[in-house]
Amino acid sequence: MSLKEKIKDDIKQAMRDRNESRLSTLRMLSAAIQRREVDERIQLDDAQVLAAIEKLVKQGRESIEQYVKGGRQELADKESGEIAIFQAYLPQQLSEAEIDKFIAEAMATTGASSIKDMGKLMAVLKPQLQGRADMGQVGSKVKTKLGAA
């Protein structure tokens, strides 16, 4: 079963359970996937669906920061609940040590030694870590390692 099919099945289950908050969150996720498919005129595969979910999670985290700064804790809590639902579809997140191991392997494979090689290194890492790690965090770790090398 593809990730899109699983999301559609979960929407149907949320309807049966009359779980309005979960239903609206899953519909938002489905709409984001459909919007991307229509915009790009393609059918998204699981990796692209994961990228769409990650984007929603990232936007949610940014929204939470803004809500907390603005003193709107109830909206921040609602956004946190949505993120929890989205994260159920993401693979298990990697630990710091596992990310460092992937970076070291990629550096050895590509022969990356300076900051100029960052694009090449990230091109190797992105397919391996997509959905399993925050790519912004990975990018900063790579910068640090290449700057120190």
C-alpha positions as CSV (number, residue, x, y, z in Angstrom):
1,M,0.0,0.0,0.0
2,S,1.4,3.4,-1.0
3,L,1.6,6.2,1.4
4,K,-1.1,8.1,-0.5
5,E,-3.5,5.1,-0.2
6,K,-2.8,4.8,3.5
7,I,-3.6,8.5,4.0
8,K,-6.9,8.1,2.1
9,D,-7.8,5.0,4.2
10,D,-7.0,6.9,7.4
11,I,-9.3,9.7,6.2
12,K,-12.1,7.2,5.7
13,Q,-11.4,5.8,9.2
14,A,-11.5,9.2,10.8
15,M,-14.9,9.8,9.1
16,R,-16.2,6.6,10.6
17,D,-14.8,7.4,14.0
18,R,-16.2,11.0,13.8
19,N,-12.8,12.3,14.8
20,E,-13.1,15.9,13.4
21,S,-9.7,17.2,14.3
22,R,-7.9,14.2,12.8
23,L,-10.1,14.3,9.8
24,S,-9.4,18.0,9.0
25,T,-5.7,17.5,9.5
26,L,-5.6,14.5,7.1
27,R,-7.7,16.4,4.6
28,M,-5.2,19.2,4.8
29,L,-2.4,16.7,4.1
30,S,-4.3,15.1,1.2
31,A,-5.0,18.6,-0.3
32,A,-1.3,19.5,-0.1
33,I,-0.4,16.3,-1.9
34,Q,-3.1,16.9,-4.6
35,R,-2.1,20.5,-5.0
36,R,1.5,19.4,-5.7
37,E,0.3,16.8,-8.2
38,V,-1.8,19.3,-10.1
39,D,0.9,22.0,-10.0
40,E,3.6,19.7,-11.3
41,R,1.2,17.5,-13.4
42,I,2.7,14.3,-12.0
43,Q,1.6,11.4,-9.7
44,L,3.7,11.6,-6.5
45,D,5.5,8.6,-5.4
46,D,6.2,7.8,-1.7
47,A,9.4,9.8,-1.5
48,Q,7.7,12.9,-2.9
49,V,4.7,12.4,-0.5
50,L,7.3,12.3,2.3
51,A,8.8,15.5,1.1
52,A,5.3,17.1,1.1
53,I,4.7,15.9,4.7
54,E,8.1,17.2,5.8
55,K,7.2,20.6,4.3
56,L,3.9,20.7,6.3
57,V,5.8,19.7,9.5
58,K,8.4,22.5,8.9
59,Q,5.6,25.0,8.3
60,G,3.8,23.9,11.4
61,R,7.0,24.3,13.5
62,E,7.4,27.8,12.2
63,S,3.8,28.6,12.9
64,I,4.2,27.3,16.5
65,E,7.1,29.7,17.1
66,Q,5.0,32.6,15.8
67,Y,2.0,31.7,17.9
68,V,4.1,31.4,21.0
69,K,5.7,34.8,20.4
70,G,2.2,36.2,19.8
71,G,0.8,34.7,23.0
72,R,-1.6,32.4,21.2
73,Q,-0.9,29.1,23.0
74,E,-4.2,27.5,22.0
75,L,-3.2,27.9,18.3
76,A,0.3,26.5,19.1
77,D,-1.3,23.5,20.8
78,K,-3.6,22.9,17.8
79,E,-0.6,23.1,15.4
80,S,1.4,20.6,17.7
81,G,-1.5,18.1,17.4
82,E,-1.4,18.4,13.6
83,I,2.3,17.9,13.5
84,A,1.9,14.7,15.6
85,I,-0.5,13.4,13.1
86,F,1.8,14.2,10.2
87,Q,4.8,12.6,11.9
88,A,3.0,9.3,12.1
89,Y,3.5,9.0,8.3
90,L,7.2,9.8,8.5
91,P,9.9,7.1,9.0
92,Q,11.6,6.8,12.4
93,Q,14.0,9.8,12.9
94,L,17.7,9.1,13.0
95,S,19.9,9.8,16.0
96,E,22.7,12.3,15.9
97,A,25.3,9.5,15.7
98,E,23.5,7.8,12.8
99,I,23.4,11.1,10.9
100,D,27.1,11.6,11.5
101,K,27.8,8.1,10.3
102,F,25.9,8.8,7.0
103,I,27.8,12.0,6.5
104,A,31.2,10.3,7.1
105,E,30.3,7.6,4.6
106,A,29.1,10.1,2.0
107,M,32.3,12.1,2.5
108,A,34.4,9.0,2.0
109,T,32.4,7.9,-1.1
110,T,32.4,11.3,-2.8
111,G,35.9,12.4,-1.7
112,A,34.4,15.7,-0.4
113,S,37.0,17.7,1.4
114,S,36.1,21.4,1.2
115,I,32.9,23.5,1.3
116,K,32.9,23.6,-2.5
117,D,31.9,19.9,-2.4
118,M,28.8,20.5,-0.3
119,G,26.4,20.3,-3.2
120,K,27.8,17.0,-4.3
121,L,27.7,15.7,-0.7
122,M,24.1,16.8,-0.1
123,A,23.0,15.2,-3.4
124,V,24.3,11.9,-2.1
125,L,22.8,12.4,1.4
126,K,19.3,13.7,0.5
127,P,17.9,10.4,-0.9
128,Q,19.3,8.5,2.1
129,L,18.1,10.8,4.8
130,Q,14.9,12.2,3.3
131,G,12.1,12.0,5.9
132,R,14.5,10.4,8.4
133,A,16.3,13.6,9.4
134,D,15.9,17.4,9.3
135,M,17.8,18.3,6.2
136,G,18.5,21.8,7.5
137,Q,20.2,20.2,10.5
138,V,22.1,17.8,8.2
139,G,23.2,20.8,6.0
140,S,24.7,22.6,9.0
141,K,26.5,19.5,10.2
142,V,27.9,19.0,6.7
143,K,29.1,22.7,6.6
144,T,30.8,22.2,10.0
145,K,32.5,19.0,8.9
146,L,33.7,20.4,5.5
147,G,34.8,23.7,7.1
148,A,36.8,21.8,9.8
149,A,38.3,19.4,7.2
